[in-house]
Amino acid sequence: MKKFFIKICKFFGFEIIDQNQFTSPTLNKELNEDLSIINKKSIVLPLGEVKITRKVNSILIIVRVNTEIEVWDQNKRRLFEKPKIEYSVRSIKSLTKSINLCQKKFPNLKIKTIIVDDSSKNENLNRIKELIENTDTEIMSLDTKKFETKIKKQKTKETFSNLASLMQCFEIGKNIGEDLIFFVEDDYLHFDTMLVEMVATYERISSQIGKDIFMCPSDYPYLYMNNQKTDILIGDKRHWRTINKTLCTFLTSKKLLDLYWQNFSKNCEDRHDPFEKYINEIYENEFCISPLKSLSVHFTNINSSYGLSPFINYKELWDENN
């Protein structure tokens, strides 16, 4: 009778929880294993199942790289006070590990990475090329000349290049993105599970609310410096909170990139205060979430309100991506 009941449940798409044996007979798994199935269902104990209506088919990852400028627009040094190339290399290495784990977990998910490089020296570029061997990663050089009529004249060459590289990344996403697009800066170090959790959480929460969303992988300290009201949601493996500001590292969909293209384009036309002014305006109308605790850490100065996420072993994360 028990076997017959399990077969009936499987036939109708129901899952059974055996709390005595701490297993799910229909999934043939222990309850401490991952019970969710990509593009089908998200299961979090004890909240039950969310049917996935917003499936993720592909991710285009676009990484902005500048290995020469230590900290743009600041005279401060980063945590550990190393040359910028060390942060870029560790960032790309950690991202590659996260991509590999995601590809192993979701073999049918299409993942492509493009690196937009801003004038790196050959020796620095060669170090990056060594990291991405045997991966689906392409390196593009930043072409600042094509943006001379689109971006207002800036006080410094570095500011113009920063705006140009951001605009080039947005244009790449608009032109060749298909589903999800992940814009990444080269001073973030990522935990191995970052991309797996973002994909699974994107599916779960987008399916629940019935619309595409924005996601930031980093839990910034500035989010705790005022009495900002927030909603807490359950993701795939951790809590997430709603936020109304990000930097330029975030994930969204091609649909939302097209819908708010005027905001993305306008944000790159001049140096604003804050820098992400017109991107942040989007979050007045759309859902944006960040993880608790962080899946990526922004390695800036230790006193920066836009930097190190709380409750992270920074040294361990740094050393394991050497």
N, C-alpha and C positions, 0 to 999 in steps of 0.2 A: 504493500500500500504506500509506503514511504517513497519507494523508487518511482511508482506510478504518479504520485503527487508531484514529485520533482519534475518529471517529464511534462506533466500538464502545465506547471508553472513556466517552464522553459518555452513551451509552445506558445503561451500567451504573453511572453515577454516579461514575466514577473521574476523577481529575485527573492530568495529565501534566506533569512538570517537564522542560524542556529546558535543562539547565545550560550547554550550549554557547552557545545564543542568549539565555540568561537570560530565558526566557519560559515561560508556561504555554499551550500550544496549545489546551487544552480550555476555558480561561477567557478566551482572547484577551487576555491581559494580560502586561505585563512583571512580573518577580518583585519589583520594588521598589514595585509598586502594592499596593493593598489586595485581597487574594485572598479574603477571607472574604465570605460571603453571609448577611445577617441572617436569622435564623429557620431557617437551613438548615445551614450549615457554618462552622466557624472554622478558618482555615489560618494557621499560623505556621511559617515556615521556620527551621530544618530539621526541625521536630517533626511536620510533617504535619497531618492533618485531624482535627478533633473534630466529630462529627455533633451538631447541636443538638437535644436532646430537651426542654430547658427554654426555650421560646420566650417572648420579651417582646412583649406586645401593647399595653401602655399604661403611662404614667408619670404619677402625680399628684405635682406638686411643691408643697410647702407651706413658705412662707417666713415666719419670725418676724421682725417688724420693730419696732424701737424706736429712733426717731431722736433721742430726748432724752437718754438716759442714756449718758454717755461710756464708762465701763467698769463694768459691774455688779459690786458687791461689792468694788471696788478703788479706790484713789486714784491709780492710775497712768495715764499718758497712752499712747495708741496710737502706733505708728510713724507718723511725719510730723506727729503732734500737731494734727490737724484736728478740727473739730466732727464729732460722730457722724453727722450727716446725710450728710457727704461719703463716709463708709464705706458707708452704706446705699445711696446712689445708685450708687456704683461697683460694689458687690456685685450689685445688681439688673441693672445694665447688663451686667456680665460674664456673669451667669447667662442673660440674654436672648440674648446672642450665642451662648452655648453651646447653648441650646435651638434657635435658628434653624439652626445648623449640623447639629444632630442631626436636625431635621425635614427638612432638605434631603437628608441622607445616608439617612435611613430615612423616606420619605414616608408609609408606611402605619402608622407608629407614632403612636398617639394620645398627645398630651402636653397636659396642662392644669396651669395654675399658679394657686395661691391664696396671696395675701398676707394674713397676720393682723397687723394693725397695732395697736400699743399706744399710743394717745393721741398720735399725731403732730400737730403744729401744721399748720394748713391750708397754709401756705407749703411745708412739707416734704412734705406729702401730695401737693400739686400737682406738685412736682418728680418724685415717683415715678410719678404718673399720666401725665406726659408720656413717661416711659420705656417704659411698657407699652401705649401706643396701638397699635392694630392687632395686638394679640397676644391669645391666649386666656388672659387673666389676670384674675382677680377679686380685689378687695380686700374683706376682712371686718374689721370693727372688733372688738377684743377686748372681750368682755363679762365683766368680773370678777365681777359680782354672781351669775352663775349658778354660780360655783365657791365661794361663801362657805361652803356646807355640806360641800364636798368636800375643801377644802384647810384645813389647820390654820392658826390665826392666827400670823402671822409678825412678826418684830421691826420690819420696815420694809415700807412700801407697795410698794417696788420689788421686794422678794423675792417678795411675794405675786403681783404682776403677772407676774413671770418664770415662776413655777410655773403660773399660770393660762393664760398664752399657750402654754406647752408642752402643757398638758392639752388646750386647745382644738385645737391642731394634731393631737394624737394622736386626738382624737375625730373630727375631720374625716376623717383617714385611715381610721379604722375604719368611718365611716358611708358614705363615698362612694368610697373607694379600690377599685380593681378588680384591679390586677396589682402593679406596683411602686409604691412610695411613697418619695419623697425629701424628708426633713425637712432644712431649710436655715436657718441663722442669717444675719443680715444684716451680719456683719463678716467674711465670707469673700469673697475675690476668686477667680474661676474662670478657668482657661485655656479657650480656645475649644473644644478637643477633649474637655473634661471629660466631658460627658454622652454623647457618642458612644462614648468608651472605656469608660465605666462600663456602658453597655448591652451592648456587644459582649463585655466581660469577664464580666459577670454571666451571659450566656448560656453562654459557654465553660466557666467554672468550675462553675456549677450543673449543667451537663450532664455534666461529668466526674465530679463527686462524687455526683450523683443526688439533690440536695436544694437547697432555697432557702438563701440566704446573706444576710449583712449586709455592706455596703460603706461605708467611710469615704473621702471623696475627698482627705483631707489627710494628709500625712506629718508627724506631730507630733514636735517635738524630744524630748518626754519619753520617747518610745519607745526612745531611745538612751542613757538615763541609768541604766540598770541592765543586768544581764546576762540579759535576758529571752530565752528560747529562742523561735525562730520558724520557720515553714515558708515557703519561697519558692515562688511559683507563677508560671506564665507566663500573662499576660493577653492582651489583644488587641494592644497596642502597647508594653507595658512589663512589668516584673516587679511582682508584688504580694506582700505579706507578711501572715501571719496575726497578728492582734492580739487582745488581750483587754480593751481599754478604748477608748472613744470619748468625744467630747463629744456635743452634741445635734444635730450635723450628720451624717446617715448615710442610707443607702438600704437598704430591705429590701422584703419582699413583704407583701401583704395577708394572706397565709396565716400568716406569722410574727408579724405584728402581732396577729392574732386569737389565735394560739396562746399568746403571752406577754402578753396584755392585762393580766393582773393585775400584771405587772412594770411595764409602761408607766404604768398608772394609779397604782400605789403610789409610783412615782418622783416623781409630781407632787403628792402629798398633803402633803409636808413638805420642808423644806430638809435634805438629807442631806450627809454627808461621806464620799466625794466627792458632788458634786451628782448625778452620773449613776449612783449606787450600784446601783439595781435594773435599770437598763439593762445595766450591765456584768455583772451576774449572768447575763444571758442568754447571754453569750459563753462561759460555762463549758460550755454544751451545744451551741452553734451556731457555725458558721464565720463569722468576721468578718475582712475583709481591708482593707488600705490600700495605696496605690500607692507605687512607688519609681521615679522621684521624683514629687513631689506634683502632683495635678491641681487642687487648690484650696489657697489659703493663708489661714490665720486671721490677720487683721491686728490683733494685740493689741500689748502692750508688747514691745519687742525682747528683754527678758530673761525673758519668760514661757515656761515649759516647755510650755505648751499653745498656743503661738503659731506663730511663723514657721517654715515648713518649710525644711530646709537646701538649699543649692545652687540657690536661686531668685533671679532678678533682680527684687527687690521693687519697685524704682523703675520699671522698665520696665512691670511688670504694673499698677502704680498709675497711671502716666501714660496708658497706652493705654486705660484705662477712665474717663478724665476726661470 
